[in-house]
């Protein structure tokens, strides 16, 4: 479900994931709500997945809407590398 190089944004509530999804899909961005991978701790069990080519736009929109994820990861091989912790 998560390809090598994809980004996974983990939020602290289902409400924030759904709000972020609505915002990004309204902008016609190809993001997907996924079950949070087992390797990642997620309070709500859901996460957003998006490709590297959308990273700048996705994160700019989330920042502007004050919807930063709690954790942001990038899939590299069989592991997830944390890019940064946010709110």
C-alpha positions as CSV (number, residue, x, y, z in Angstrom):
1,X,0.0,0.0,0.0
2,X,2.9,2.4,0.7
3,X,5.5,2.5,-2.0
4,X,9.2,3.2,-1.6
5,X,9.6,7.0,-1.5
6,X,6.1,7.8,-0.4
7,X,5.3,10.0,2.5
8,X,3.1,9.1,5.4
9,X,1.6,11.8,7.7
10,X,0.4,10.6,11.1
11,X,-2.1,12.8,12.9
12,X,-3.2,12.8,16.5
13,X,-6.9,12.3,15.8
14,X,-9.3,10.9,13.2
15,X,-10.9,14.4,12.9
16,X,-7.6,16.0,11.8
17,X,-6.9,13.2,9.3
18,X,-10.4,13.7,7.8
19,X,-10.0,17.5,7.7
20,X,-6.7,17.2,6.0
21,X,-8.1,14.7,3.5
22,X,-11.0,17.0,2.6
23,X,-8.6,20.0,2.2
24,X,-6.2,18.1,-0.1
25,X,-8.9,16.3,-2.2
26,X,-10.7,19.7,-2.7
27,X,-7.4,20.7,-4.4
28,X,-7.5,17.6,-6.5
29,X,-4.3,16.1,-5.0
30,X,-3.8,12.4,-5.2
31,X,-3.6,11.5,-1.5
32,X,-5.0,8.5,0.2
33,X,-6.2,7.9,3.8
34,X,-4.7,4.6,4.9
35,X,-4.5,2.5,8.0
36,X,-1.3,3.6,9.8
37,X,1.4,1.1,9.1
38,X,2.1,-1.2,12.1
39,X,5.7,0.1,12.3
40,X,4.4,3.6,13.1
41,X,2.7,4.7,16.3
42,X,-0.6,6.4,15.5
43,X,-3.1,7.5,18.1
44,X,-6.0,7.3,15.7
45,X,-4.9,4.4,13.5
46,X,-5.1,6.4,10.2
47,X,-2.6,8.3,8.2
48,X,-2.3,10.2,4.9
49,X,-0.1,8.8,2.1
50,X,1.2,10.9,-0.7
51,X,4.0,10.8,-3.3
52,X,7.2,12.7,-3.3
53,X,6.2,14.8,-6.2
54,X,3.3,16.2,-4.1
55,X,5.3,16.8,-0.9
56,X,5.9,20.5,-1.2
57,X,2.2,21.3,-2.2
58,X,0.7,19.0,0.4
59,X,2.8,20.3,3.3
60,X,2.3,23.9,2.2
61,X,-1.5,23.5,2.3
62,X,-1.4,21.7,5.6
63,X,0.8,24.4,7.1
64,X,-1.5,27.2,5.9
65,X,-4.5,25.4,7.3
66,X,-2.7,24.7,10.6
67,X,-3.2,21.0,10.1
68,X,0.4,19.8,10.5
69,X,0.7,16.1,11.2
70,X,2.1,14.9,14.5
71,X,4.8,12.8,12.7
72,X,5.9,12.7,9.1
73,X,7.7,9.6,7.6
74,X,9.2,8.6,4.3
75,X,9.3,5.0,3.3
76,X,12.8,3.8,2.4
77,X,13.0,0.1,1.6
78,X,11.4,-1.9,4.4
79,X,11.5,0.9,6.9
80,X,10.0,4.3,7.6
81,X,12.4,7.2,8.3
82,X,10.9,10.0,10.4
83,X,11.2,13.3,8.6
84,X,10.1,15.4,11.5
85,X,7.7,15.7,14.4
86,X,5.3,18.6,14.1
87,X,2.3,19.6,16.3
